[in-house]
């Protein structure tokens, strides 16, 4: 019996052995002749595959019986197919490099694969090669080298990407998708840099569409959209690691070490099941913010004066916003504040974990089922109306997706927890109040001044008992304040907001042959949950939803030289009327080899008011913020506010509260008050903003000597309607605007500034152009240069209270020079960026940002036998510190060395 069992087992094993086919081979560069590591080899239409090692060699064993076809591909090179006719076949494959970057394939422009050259709209792309070769400390930083792209740095770990103007750190006009998931914070409605993004080891490509994209991607794809796509574990297997370390150097913070480590593990268990996991950790020190220049709290600008001024209000000094007019010779006096460096822990930290399970029921790409999870936790800094310490912030996303060659259906949830985050301004205000109330402090100040006639002596007396940074008493008070979510006594903000999203797309190209037709839709629900610390959700979470549907048809004519594309989308949000977003584009490929592509497009975009625009209810210190959703106006009520002595006599009350509705219906225009001629503010409830965009462009390849020069040119014009804006108003604590009591409230100082959320009636337009040139010089050196022009028109007189916040330099020039194979296994890359000065407008401060020139560079050395690349680089090598916005830490230099294995 045993012999029979052994015989059967041997027969089965022999059958399995004989049914396997093994292919070996080498993949080389057709031009340079050297090996190509990392090339993908797979059986056509199947998930079975492998990659070449650092010597360009591979071995692939499959269960298929010859004949069958394998595909050999590598980003930046033309794909080749090889017929396999026998077992143990050895193949030699030479891949030719794409003529230019314009030959790369993108999906985002039309939701269908097409060459950049053929895209009907402007598109920028960064792939694995550019990521490996970037001179920036991270691939996310390296996005700034793309044409027309701006990156504004909140901090070392929080950077905001933008295109075509109207940049803010709260960049709600720019959408960031990671593997199809919007990784914006559900409460804030903008992406917190790459905190929940991809590990550098797992990035397959980054595609970026500047300008309006609402016709295909819905609300908030307004100024642009970025797609980050990770590597599929079927195609990219093995274990990869990176260790990066170095220093950040800043005059205020000194030299501080940082490190950034990561690992990626992926394996295809067979042609049906694959899995991957990634982990990365970044630790460093933030840029210190130390601008102590005096400001005007109402106007939000720098003004003359220093700490010797009795009404000093330093930019990065908090707590000194609390001031009062003591009358007579004393005048306005502010409390002594605390420097940000005494209120902020500048430890930067980002921990990211990602995991995915992929299942292909039929062992090919006809259907793939995916479970994807991304988790991020860390510390960073966010600058909005105030400066916020984002501490132990936690955010997670979980996605289930079914996708095939022509469709996808996905659903995901985004969940966040603000952790131990707090508002530094209120931390200072309430630490001050811990040791002495505002009333006692100002009373003592006035008494001492009347006795001595000296502001310095009056401040010394009033500051008696002040808690000093670094002492146990200060630390105890600080810890108590930042753990308290009531802004009248604390500084912590609580946020457990969630977002649920479902979207789907179907392309009918396999069923319709006269054109390419696709349609899709999406649904999203927000669940706001800040326990009343951000939103007016005092009595429980606030839910609201939005949905959209779209369709696109694309037709090629004239021997496929002419491509016509038409799209339309309808979106409806709970609190607003529905909106249609059409897009029409035309592209024509001219020339014998179709190397000259002309394009023109008309498209529209829209942006729904954010969660904060609608439901915020927050005392930000310098102003009260009240969202304008109809059900929010009466939900927000301020804490009782002390009235002046004349106000008490007039009303018979010692305190009054203000209901949020008053900011929209009973307020003075702040601009009119500052001009000395108070008039009633007319503030409408916020509604979606719209943009109509026109663009023309050219992409082409021109022979220059024995090389080719690629050109990418675009010109655009945007016209905005109902531009969403904050309008500051002054609300009287008593009286109705238009009668005498309200004017008396104004005269007595019994008013409060409110920031409302509305739309500007002004005509606003922006326009600009970009041009990029790329070629090879000096026998293989890569040379690229691009220029961006950006401008906007706005008649301030038509809306005096409106700040456009274009926040973009008019001129930018970027340069790239390098070679991946300067000599054997050695390469380098240099990037330089120049931009002129520009005005930055925000609720934090308005100021001119100086022009700057920034140079980044790296050299790298490959060690094939170790499957390793060593890189030495630096960012901002000139050491000239610069600001990306007023109030942030000055950005110094960053030097790094990295060791990457098997990537």
C-alpha positions in Angstrom: 0.0 0.0 0.0 2.8 2.4 1.0 4.6 1.7 -2.3 1.5 2.6 -4.3 1.1 5.9 -2.4 4.7 6.8 -3.0 4.3 5.9 -6.7 1.2 8.2 -7.0 3.0 11.0 -5.1 6.0 10.7 -7.4 3.8 10.7 -10.5 2.0 13.9 -9.3 5.3 15.6 -8.5 6.7 14.6 -11.9 3.6 15.9 -13.6 4.0 19.3 -11.8 7.7 19.4 -12.6 7.3 18.7 -16.3 4.4 21.2 -16.5 6.6 24.1 -15.5 8.5 26.4 -17.9 11.6 28.3 -16.9 12.9 31.3 -18.7 16.2 33.1 -18.0 17.6 36.2 -19.6 19.2 39.6 -19.4 17.7 43.0 -20.1 20.1 45.7 -21.3 19.9 49.4 -22.3 19.8 49.5 -26.1 21.8 52.8 -26.2 24.3 52.5 -23.4 24.7 48.7 -23.6 24.7 48.2 -19.8 22.2 46.2 -17.7 18.8 47.5 -16.7 18.0 46.6 -13.1 14.3 46.7 -12.0 12.8 45.8 -15.4 9.5 44.0 -15.2 9.1 40.6 -16.9 5.6 39.1 -16.9 3.4 36.7 -18.9 1.1 38.7 -21.1 -2.4 39.2 -19.6 -1.3 37.4 -16.4 -0.1 38.4 -12.9 2.9 36.0 -13.1 6.2 37.9 -13.3 9.5 38.9 -11.9 12.1 41.8 -12.1 15.7 42.0 -13.1 18.4 42.2 -10.5 21.2 44.8 -10.5 23.0 42.9 -13.2 19.9 43.0 -15.4 19.4 39.3 -15.1 16.2 37.4 -14.3 14.8 33.9 -13.9 11.0 33.3 -14.3 9.3 30.0 -13.7 5.7 29.6 -14.8 3.1 26.9 -15.2 2.3 27.9 -18.8 3.3 25.6 -21.6 5.0 27.2 -24.6 4.2 28.9 -26.8 3.3 32.1 -24.9 4.4 35.7 -24.8 6.3 37.6 -22.1 6.4 41.4 -21.8 9.5 43.3 -20.8 9.0 46.8 -19.5 10.6 49.6 -17.5 9.4 53.1 -16.9 11.1 55.4 -19.3 11.7 52.7 -21.9 9.6 51.2 -24.7 7.9 47.9 -23.8 9.0 44.8 -25.8 7.2 41.4 -26.3 9.2 38.2 -26.6 7.7 34.8 -27.8 8.6 31.9 -25.6 8.7 28.7 -27.6 10.5 26.2 -25.4 11.4 25.4 -21.8 14.7 26.7 -20.4 14.8 29.4 -23.1 17.3 32.1 -22.6 16.4 35.6 -23.9 18.5 38.7 -24.5 16.3 41.9 -24.5 17.5 45.4 -25.3 15.1 48.2 -24.3 15.2 51.5 -26.1 14.7 54.6 -24.0 11.7 56.8 -24.8 12.7 59.7 -27.0 11.4 62.2 -24.5 9.4 62.4 -21.3 6.4 63.2 -23.5 6.3 59.6 -24.5 5.4 58.5 -21.0 1.9 57.2 -20.4 -0.6 58.9 -18.1 -4.1 58.0 -17.0 -5.3 61.0 -15.1 -5.9 63.5 -17.9 -8.8 61.6 -19.5 -9.2 58.6 -17.1 -7.8 56.4 -19.8 -4.1 55.6 -20.7 -2.5 58.0 -23.2 0.9 59.4 -23.9 1.6 62.8 -22.4 2.2 64.0 -25.9 -1.4 63.2 -26.8 -3.1 64.5 -23.6 -5.7 67.1 -24.3 -4.8 69.1 -21.1 -1.6 70.1 -19.2 -0.2 67.2 -17.2 3.0 66.9 -15.1 4.5 63.5 -14.1 7.2 62.1 -11.8 8.0 58.4 -12.0 10.4 56.0 -10.3 13.4 57.3 -12.3 12.8 60.9 -11.3 12.2 59.8 -7.7 15.5 57.9 -7.6 17.3 60.9 -9.1 15.7 63.7 -7.2 18.1 66.1 -5.5 15.5 66.9 -2.8 15.4 65.2 0.6 12.2 63.4 -0.4 10.1 62.7 -3.5 7.4 65.0 -2.1 9.8 67.9 -1.8 11.0 67.1 -5.4 7.5 67.9 -6.8 8.5 71.6 -6.5 10.9 71.0 -9.5 7.9 70.3 -11.8 6.8 73.0 -14.1 4.1 75.3 -12.7 4.1 73.6 -9.3 4.5 75.5 -6.0 5.2 74.0 -2.6 4.6 76.1 0.5 6.2 74.8 3.7 4.2 75.0 6.9 7.0 73.1 8.6 9.5 70.3 7.9 6.8 67.7 7.7 3.8 69.6 6.4 4.1 71.0 2.8 1.2 72.2 0.7 1.2 71.6 -3.1 -0.5 74.1 -5.4 -0.8 75.2 -9.0 -2.0 78.3 -10.7 -2.3 80.6 -7.8 -4.5 81.2 -4.7 -2.2 79.2 -2.5 -2.8 78.7 1.2 -1.6 76.2 3.7 -5.3 75.3 4.0 -5.3 74.5 0.3 -8.9 73.4 -0.3 -8.7 74.2 -4.0 -6.2 71.4 -4.7 -7.1 67.7 -4.5 -4.6 65.0 -3.6 -5.5 61.3 -4.3 -3.5 58.4 -3.1 -4.4 55.1 -4.9 -7.7 56.7 -5.7 -8.4 57.9 -2.1 -8.7 61.6 -1.2 -6.3 61.8 1.6 -7.5 65.2 2.8 -8.3 65.7 6.5 -12.1 65.2 6.7 -12.4 68.1 9.2 -9.9 70.5 7.5 -10.7 69.5 3.9 -7.1 69.7 2.7 -4.2 67.3 2.6 -1.7 67.5 5.5 1.3 67.1 3.2 2.4 63.5 2.9 1.5 62.5 6.5 -0.9 59.9 5.2 0.7 59.5 1.8 3.0 56.9 0.4 6.4 55.7 1.5 9.0 56.7 -1.0 9.8 53.0 -1.6 6.2 52.3 -2.7 5.7 55.2 -5.2 5.1 54.0 -8.7 4.2 57.4 -10.2 2.9 60.9 -9.4 0.7 62.6 -12.0 -0.4 66.2 -11.6 -3.1 68.1 -13.5 -2.8 71.9 -13.1 -6.1 73.8 -13.3 -9.8 72.9 -13.1 -10.6 69.2 -13.3 -14.1 69.1 -11.9 -15.7 67.6 -15.0 -14.1 64.2 -14.2 -13.1 64.5 -10.6 -15.8 66.6 -9.0 -15.9 69.2 -6.3 -12.6 70.6 -5.1 -10.6 69.6 -8.2 -10.6 73.3 -8.7 -7.0 74.6 -9.0 -5.5 71.2 -9.7 -5.3 67.6 -8.7 -2.5 65.2 -7.9 -2.5 61.4 -8.2 0.0 59.3 -6.3 0.0 55.6 -7.3 1.7 52.9 -5.4 3.4 49.8 -6.7 1.3 46.7 -7.3 2.7 43.7 -5.4 2.1 41.4 -8.4 4.5 43.5 -10.4 7.0 44.7 -7.8 8.0 42.0 -5.4 10.8 41.6 -2.8 12.1 43.5 0.2 13.3 47.1 -0.2 14.8 49.3 2.4 16.0 52.9 2.7 18.0 54.5 5.5 18.4 58.3 5.2 20.0 60.6 7.8 21.5 64.1 7.9 21.0 67.5 9.5 18.8 70.5 9.2 20.6 73.8 9.7 18.8 77.0 10.7 20.2 80.1 12.5 17.4 80.0 15.1 17.3 76.3 15.7 21.0 75.4 15.1 22.1 72.1 13.5 19.8 69.2 14.3 19.9 65.6 13.2 17.1 63.9 11.3 16.5 60.4 10.0 14.1 58.8 7.6 13.9 55.0 7.4 11.6 52.8 5.4 10.9 49.2 4.4 8.6 47.7 1.8 7.8 44.0 1.5 5.8 42.5 -1.3 5.2 39.0 -2.5 3.0 37.3 -5.1 2.2 33.9 -3.6 0.9 32.7 -7.0 -0.9 34.3 -10.0 -4.0 34.9 -7.9 -2.9 36.3 -4.5 -0.3 39.0 -3.6 0.3 41.2 -0.6 2.5 44.1 0.5 3.3 46.0 3.6 5.2 49.3 4.0 6.6 51.2 7.0 8.4 54.5 7.3 9.5 56.7 10.1 10.8 60.3 9.9 12.2 62.1 12.9 13.7 65.6 13.0 13.4 69.1 14.3 11.0 71.7 12.9 12.1 75.1 11.6 11.8 77.6 14.5 9.4 80.5 14.0 11.1 83.6 15.5 9.6 86.7 13.8 9.1 89.0 16.8 8.3 92.1 14.8 5.3 94.1 15.9 1.9 93.7 14.1 -1.5 95.4 13.9 -4.0 92.8 15.0 -6.9 94.3 13.0 -5.1 95.1 9.8 -2.9 92.0 10.0 0.3 93.7 8.9 3.7 94.5 10.3 3.9 97.9 12.0 6.8 99.8 13.7 7.5 99.0 17.3 9.1 96.4 19.6 8.6 95.0 23.0 9.1 98.4 24.6 5.7 99.5 23.0 2.9 99.3 25.6 0.6 97.8 22.9 3.2 95.4 21.4 1.7 92.4 19.4 4.6 90.3 18.1 4.0 88.0 15.2 5.4 84.8 16.8 4.5 86.0 20.3 1.2 84.9 21.7 -0.9 86.1 24.5 -0.1 89.8 23.8 -3.3 89.9 21.6 -5.2 90.5 24.8 -5.3 94.2 25.1 -7.5 97.0 26.3 -7.7 100.8 26.1 -7.1 102.1 29.7 -7.9 105.6 28.6 -6.3 109.0 29.2 -2.5 109.1 29.0 -2.2 105.4 29.3 -3.8 104.4 26.0 -4.0 100.8 24.7 -2.0 98.3 26.6 -1.4 94.6 25.8 -0.5 91.8 28.2 3.0 90.4 28.1 3.0 87.3 25.8 5.1 84.2 25.3 7.4 83.4 22.4 6.3 80.5 20.2 9.5 78.6 21.0 8.3 78.4 24.6 4.9 77.1 23.6 5.7 74.6 20.8 7.5 71.3 20.9 9.5 71.4 17.6 9.9 67.6 17.4 8.9 66.6 13.9 7.7 63.0 13.5 5.9 61.1 10.8 5.1 57.4 11.1 3.3 55.7 8.2 2.1 52.1 7.7 0.5 50.7 4.6 -0.7 47.3 3.8 -2.6 45.8 0.9 -4.1 42.4 -0.1 -4.6 41.8 -3.9 -6.6 38.9 -5.3 -7.1 38.0 -9.0 -9.8 35.3 -9.2 -8.8 34.3 -12.7 -5.1 34.9 -12.4 -5.1 37.8 -14.8 -5.9 41.5 -14.9 -9.6 41.0 -15.9 -10.6 41.4 -12.3 -8.5 42.4 -9.2 -9.9 42.7 -5.7 -8.0 44.9 -3.3 -8.1 45.7 0.4 -5.8 48.7 1.1 -5.1 50.3 4.5 -3.0 53.4 5.3 -2.2 54.7 8.7 -0.3 57.8 9.7 0.6 59.3 13.0 2.9 62.2 13.8 3.7 65.7 14.9 3.7 68.7 12.7 2.7 72.4 12.6 -0.2 74.0 10.8 -0.7 77.7 10.3 -4.2 79.0 9.7 -5.7 81.9 11.6 -3.4 80.9 14.4 -0.4 78.5 14.7 -1.4 75.0 15.8 0.8 72.3 17.2 -0.4 69.1 15.6 0.8 66.6 18.2 0.1 62.8 18.1 -2.3 63.4 15.2 -3.7 60.1 13.9 -5.3 59.4 10.5 -6.3 56.2 8.8 -7.9 55.1 5.6 -9.3 51.7 4.6 -10.4 50.9 1.1 -12.1 48.0 -0.6 -11.8 48.0 -4.4 -12.8 45.9 -7.4 -11.1 46.8 -10.6 -10.5 45.5 -14.1 -9.1 46.7 -17.4 -12.1 48.9 -18.0 -13.8 49.6 -14.7 -13.4 50.1 -11.0 -15.6 50.3 -7.9 -14.2 51.4 -4.7 -15.3 52.5 -1.2 -13.2 53.9 1.6 -13.4 55.5 5.0 -11.1 58.2 6.4 -10.9 58.6 10.1 -8.9 61.1 12.1 -8.1 61.9 15.7 -6.4 65.3 16.6 -4.6 63.6 19.4 -2.9 66.1 21.7 -3.1 69.0 19.2 -3.5 72.6 20.5 -3.7 76.2 19.5 -0.5 78.1 20.6 -2.3 81.4 20.8 -4.9 80.2 23.3 -2.2 78.3 25.1 -0.4 81.6 25.8 -3.6 83.5 26.6 -4.8 80.9 29.1 -1.5 80.3 30.7 -1.4 84.0 31.4 -4.9 83.8 33.0 -3.7 80.9 35.2 -1.5 83.2 37.2 -3.4 86.4 37.0 -6.8 87.4 35.5 -7.0 89.9 32.7 -9.0 92.3 35.0 -6.4 92.1 37.8 -3.5 92.5 35.4 -4.9 95.7 33.7 -6.0 97.1 37.0 -2.5 96.8 38.5 -1.0 98.2 35.3 -3.2 101.3 35.4 -2.6 101.8 39.1 1.2 101.6 38.7 1.2 103.9 35.7 -0.8 106.5 37.5 1.7 106.4 40.4 4.9 106.4 38.3 4.0 107.7 34.8 6.2 104.8 33.4 4.9 102.1 31.1 8.0 100.0 31.9 7.4 100.2 35.7 3.6 99.6 35.2 4.4 96.4 33.2 6.9 95.2 35.8 4.3 95.6 38.6 1.5 93.9 36.6 3.9 91.1 35.6 4.6 90.3 39.2 4.0 86.5 39.6 4.4 85.8 35.9 5.1 82.2 35.1 8.4 81.9 33.4 9.1 79.4 30.6 11.3 76.5 31.9 10.0 76.6 35.4 7.9 73.9 37.0 5.1 76.3 37.6 4.9 77.3 33.9 5.1 73.7 32.8 2.3 72.6 35.1 0.0 75.5 33.9 0.9 74.8 30.3 0.2 71.1 30.6 -3.2 71.8 32.1 -4.2 74.4 29.5 -3.2 72.2 26.4 -5.3 69.3 27.9 -8.4 71.5 28.2 -10.7 71.7 25.1 -12.6 74.7 26.4 -10.9 77.7 24.7 -12.1 80.1 27.5 -9.7 78.2 29.8 -7.7 75.8 27.5 -6.2 75.4 24.1 -6.8 71.8 23.0 -8.9 71.0 20.0 -10.7 67.7 19.6 -11.4 66.1 16.3 -12.8 62.7 15.5 -14.3 63.5 12.1 -14.9 60.8 9.5 -15.5 60.7 5.8 -17.2 57.9 3.9 -16.7 57.8 0.1 -17.8 55.5 -2.8 -17.0 56.0 -6.5 -17.1 54.0 -9.7 -16.1 54.2 -13.3 -16.9 52.1 -16.4 -15.2 52.4 -19.8 -17.1 50.9 -22.7 -14.2 50.7 -25.2 -14.5 46.9 -25.5 -18.2 47.3 -26.3 -18.4 50.4 -28.5 -16.0 50.8 -31.4 -17.0 54.2 -32.8 -15.8 56.2 -29.8 -14.5 55.7 -26.3 -17.3 56.3 -23.8 -17.1 56.1 -20.1 -19.3 57.2 -17.2 -19.1 57.1 -13.4 -20.2 58.7 -10.2 -19.4 59.2 -6.5 -21.0 59.6 -3.1 -19.5 61.1 0.0 -20.7 61.6 3.6 -19.0 63.7 6.3 -19.5 63.1 10.0 -18.2 66.1 11.9 -17.2 65.3 15.5 -15.2 67.9 17.3 -17.3 68.0 20.5 -17.8 71.7 20.0 -14.1 72.6 19.9 -14.0 73.4 16.2 -17.5 73.0 14.8 -20.9 73.7 16.4 -21.4 70.0 17.2 -21.9 70.6 20.9 -24.9 68.3 21.0 -23.5 65.5 18.8 -21.9 64.9 15.3 -23.1 66.8 12.3 -23.7 64.7 9.1 -24.0 66.0 5.6 -23.4 64.5 2.2 -22.8 65.1 -1.5 -22.9 63.1 -4.7 -22.0 63.4 -8.4 -22.3 61.6 -11.8 -20.3 62.2 -15.0 -19.8 60.9 -18.5 -17.1 61.4 -21.1 -16.9 60.6 -24.8 -13.7 60.6 -26.8 -13.4 60.3 -30.6 -10.4 60.1 -32.8 -10.6 61.2 -36.5 -8.3 61.9 -39.4 -6.3 58.7 -39.1 -6.2 59.2 -35.3 -4.5 62.6 -35.6 -7.5 64.5 -34.3 -8.8 63.7 -30.8 -12.1 65.3 -29.6 -13.1 64.9 -26.0 -16.3 66.0 -24.2 -17.1 65.5 -20.6 -19.9 66.6 -18.3 -20.5 66.1 -14.6 -23.4 66.9 -12.2 -22.8 67.4 -8.5 -25.2 68.1 -5.6 -24.3 68.9 -2.0 -26.8 68.8 0.8 -26.9 72.5 1.5 -26.5 73.8 -2.0 -28.1 73.7 -5.5 -26.8 71.2 -8.0 -24.0 72.2 -10.4 -23.1 71.1 -14.0 -19.4 71.0 -15.0 -18.7 70.6 -18.7 -15.3 70.1 -20.4 -14.5 70.2 -24.1 -11.0 69.6 -25.6 -9.4 69.1 -28.9 -5.9 67.8 -29.7 -4.2 67.4 -33.1 -1.0 65.6 -33.8 0.8 67.2 -36.7 4.0 66.2 -38.6 5.0 63.1 -40.4 5.9 61.3 -37.2 3.2 63.1 -35.2 5.7 64.8 -33.0 3.8 68.1 -32.9 0.7 68.1 -30.7 -1.6 71.2 -30.5 -4.3 71.3 -27.9 -7.1 73.6 -26.7 -9.6 73.1 -24.0 -12.6 74.7 -22.3 -13.5 73.5 -18.9 -15.3 74.5 -15.7 -14.6 73.7 -12.1 -16.4 74.3 -8.9 -15.7 74.0 -5.2 -18.2 73.3 -2.5 -17.8 75.3 0.7 -15.7 73.3 3.2 -16.8 71.8 6.4 -15.4 74.8 8.1 -17.0 77.3 5.7 -20.3 75.8 6.8 -20.1 74.6 10.4 -17.2 76.2 12.2 -17.9 78.0 15.4 -14.6 79.1 17.0 -13.0 81.9 19.0 -9.7 82.3 17.3 -8.5 85.1 19.5 -8.4 88.0 17.1 -11.8 87.1 15.6 -14.7 84.7 16.1 -15.1 82.3 13.2 -18.7 81.4 12.3 -19.7 79.2 9.3 -22.7 80.2 7.3 -24.7 77.0 6.8 -28.3 78.0 7.5 -28.6 75.6 10.5 -25.3 76.9 11.9 -26.2 80.6 12.4 -28.1 80.2 15.6 -26.1 77.2 16.9 -23.1 79.3 17.7 -23.2 81.7 20.7 -20.2 83.3 22.3 -19.4 83.0 25.9 -20.5 86.1 27.9 -18.4 89.2 27.0 -17.7 92.0 29.6 -19.2 95.4 28.7 -17.5 98.7 29.2 -18.6 100.9 32.0 -20.6 103.2 29.6 -22.1 100.1 28.1 -23.2 98.7 31.4 -24.9 102.0 32.2 -26.6 102.0 28.9 -27.9 98.4 28.9 -28.1 97.6 32.6 -26.1 94.4 31.9 -22.5 93.6 32.8 -22.1 91.1 30.0 -23.6 90.2 26.6 -23.2 87.3 24.3 -23.3 87.3 20.5 -25.3 84.8 18.3 -23.6 83.8 15.1 -26.4 85.1 13.0 -25.5 88.7 14.1 -22.3 88.4 12.1 -24.3 88.0 8.9 -27.3 90.3 9.7 -26.2 92.9 12.3 -22.6 94.0 11.8 -20.4 96.8 10.6 -18.1 96.4 7.7 -14.6 96.3 9.2 -13.1 98.3 6.3 -15.7 101.0 6.9 -14.9 101.2 10.6 -11.2 101.4 10.0 -11.9 104.2 7.4 -13.8 106.1 10.1 -17.2 105.9 8.3 -19.1 102.9 9.7 -21.6 101.3 7.5 -23.6 98.1 7.7 -21.9 95.0 6.3 -23.8 93.1 3.6 -22.8 89.4 4.0 -24.6 86.7 2.0 -24.5 83.0 3.1 -21.7 81.1 1.4 -22.4 79.1 -1.8 -20.2 77.1 -4.2 -17.6 79.0 -6.2 -17.0 78.4 -9.9 -14.2 78.8 -12.4 -14.3 78.9 -16.2 -11.0 77.9 -17.7 -9.6 78.3 -21.2 -6.3 76.8 -22.2 -4.2 76.3 -25.3 -1.0 74.4 -25.6 1.7 72.7 -27.7 3.9 69.7 -27.1 6.5 68.8 -29.6 9.9 67.2 -30.3 12.3 69.1 -32.5 15.6 67.6 -33.8 18.6 69.6 -32.7 21.9 68.3 -34.1 21.9 64.6 -33.1 19.6 65.2 -30.2 15.9 66.0 -29.7 14.5 69.0 -27.9 11.1 68.5 -26.3 8.9 71.5 -25.8 5.8 71.7 -23.6 3.9 75.0 -23.7 0.6 76.1 -22.2 -1.3 79.3 -21.8 -4.4 79.7 -19.6 -7.1 82.2 -18.6 -9.4 81.6 -15.6 -12.6 83.6 -14.8 -14.0 83.1 -11.3 -17.5 83.5 -10.0 -18.7 83.6 -6.4 -15.2 83.3 -5.1 -15.4 81.9 -1.6 -13.9 84.4 0.8 -13.7 85.4 4.5 -15.1 88.8 5.2 -14.3 90.4 8.6 -17.1 92.4 10.3 -17.5 94.1 13.6 -20.5 93.1 15.6 -21.9 95.4 18.3 -22.7 93.9 21.7 -25.9 96.0 21.8 -28.0 98.0 19.4 -28.9 97.4 15.8 -26.6 98.6 13.1 -28.1 101.8 11.8 -29.2 103.2 15.1 -27.5 105.2 17.8 -27.0 102.4 20.3 -24.9 100.4 17.8 -22.7 103.5 17.2 -22.3 104.0 21.0 -21.2 100.3 21.2 -18.6 101.1 18.6 -17.4 104.2 20.4 -17.3 102.3 23.7 -15.3 99.4 22.3 -18.2 97.1 23.0 -17.8 95.2 19.7 -16.1 92.0 18.5 -14.6 91.1 15.2 -16.2 88.1 13.4 -14.8 86.3 10.3 -17.7 85.3 8.1 -17.7 82.8 5.2 -19.3 84.3 2.1 -18.6 84.9 -1.6 -17.0 87.9 -3.2 -19.0 89.8 -5.8 -15.9 91.1 -7.3 -14.7 90.1 -10.8 -11.6 88.0 -10.3 -9.5 86.4 -13.1 -6.1 84.8 -13.3 -4.0 84.0 -16.3 -0.5 82.6 -17.0 1.7 80.5 -19.0 4.3 77.8 -18.7 7.0 76.5 -21.0 9.4 73.6 -20.5 12.4 72.6 -22.6 14.3 69.3 -22.1 17.1 67.8 -24.1 20.5 66.0 -23.8 23.7 67.9 -24.1 27.5 67.0 -24.0 27.0 63.4 -24.9 24.2 62.4 -22.6 23.8 65.0 -19.9 20.1 65.8 -19.1 19.3 69.5 -19.3 15.9 70.9 -18.5 14.6 74.5 -17.9 11.1 75.8 -17.4 9.5 79.1 -16.8 6.1 79.9 -15.2 4.2 83.2 -15.4 1.2 83.8 -13.1 -0.9 86.9 -12.7 -4.4 87.8 -11.4 -6.8 90.8 -11.8 -9.0 92.0 -9.0 -10.7 95.4 -8.4 -10.2 95.9 -4.7 -12.6 98.9 -4.7 -15.5 96.6 -5.7 -15.1 94.6 -2.5 -12.9 96.4 0.1 -13.2 93.7 2.8 -12.1 90.9 0.5 -8.6 89.5 0.3 -7.9 87.5 -2.8 -4.9 85.6 -1.4 -3.3 84.9 -4.8 -0.1 84.2 -2.9 1.9 83.2 -6.0 5.1 84.8 -7.6 4.6 86.3 -11.0 7.8 84.8 -12.4 9.4 81.5 -11.7 12.4 79.8 -13.4 13.5 76.2 -12.7 16.7 74.4 -14.0 17.7 70.8 -14.0 21.1 69.4 -15.0 22.5 65.9 -14.4 23.5 62.5 -15.7 22.5 59.1 -14.3 25.7 57.5 -15.7 28.5 60.1 -15.5 30.8 57.1 -15.3 30.2 53.5 -14.3 27.7 53.3 -11.5 28.0 57.1 -10.7 25.4 59.8 -11.3 24.5 63.3 -10.2 21.7 65.8 -10.4 21.4 69.5 -9.7 18.2 71.6 -9.4 17.9 75.3 -9.2 14.8 77.4 -8.6 14.3 81.2 -8.7 11.2 83.2 -8.0 10.5 86.9 -7.6 8.9 88.6 -4.6 5.1 88.5 -4.1 2.4 89.5 -1.6 1.1 86.8 0.8 -2.3 87.5 2.2 -3.9 85.4 4.9 -5.8 85.7 8.2 -2.5 85.2 10.0 -0.7 88.2 8.4 -0.2 90.0 5.1 3.4 90.6 4.1 5.7 90.6 1.0 7.7 87.4 0.6 11.2 88.2 -0.7 12.6 86.7 -4.0 14.8 83.7 -3.6 17.1 81.3 -5.4 17.4 77.8 -4.1 19.9 75.2 -5.2 19.6 71.4 -4.5 22.1 68.8 -5.6 22.9 65.1 -5.1 25.5 62.6 -6.2 24.8 58.8 -6.2 26.8 55.6 -6.5 25.4 52.2 -7.3 26.8 49.0 -5.9 25.2 46.2 -8.0 26.4 43.3 -6.0 24.8 44.8 -2.9 21.7 45.9 -4.9 22.4 49.2 -3.3 22.4 52.9 -4.2 24.2 55.5 -2.0 23.2 59.1 -2.3 24.7 62.3 -0.8 22.8 65.5 -1.2 21.7 68.8 0.1 18.8 71.2 -0.2 19.2 75.0 -0.2 22.9 74.7 -0.5 23.5 78.5 -0.5 22.4 78.6 3.1 20.3 81.7 2.5 17.2 81.2 4.7 13.8 82.1 3.3 10.2 82.2 4.2 7.4 80.5 2.3 4.8 82.7 4.2 4.9 85.2 7.0 4.8 83.6 10.4 6.4 80.2 9.5 9.8 79.2 10.5 12.6 80.4 8.1 13.7 77.5 5.9 17.4 76.7 6.2 19.5 74.0 4.7 19.1 70.3 4.8 21.9 67.8 4.1 21.4 64.1 3.8 23.0 60.7 3.0 21.0 57.7 2.1 21.4 54.0 1.5 18.7 52.3 -0.6 18.6 48.6 -1.1 16.7 46.7 -3.8 14.5 49.5 -5.1 
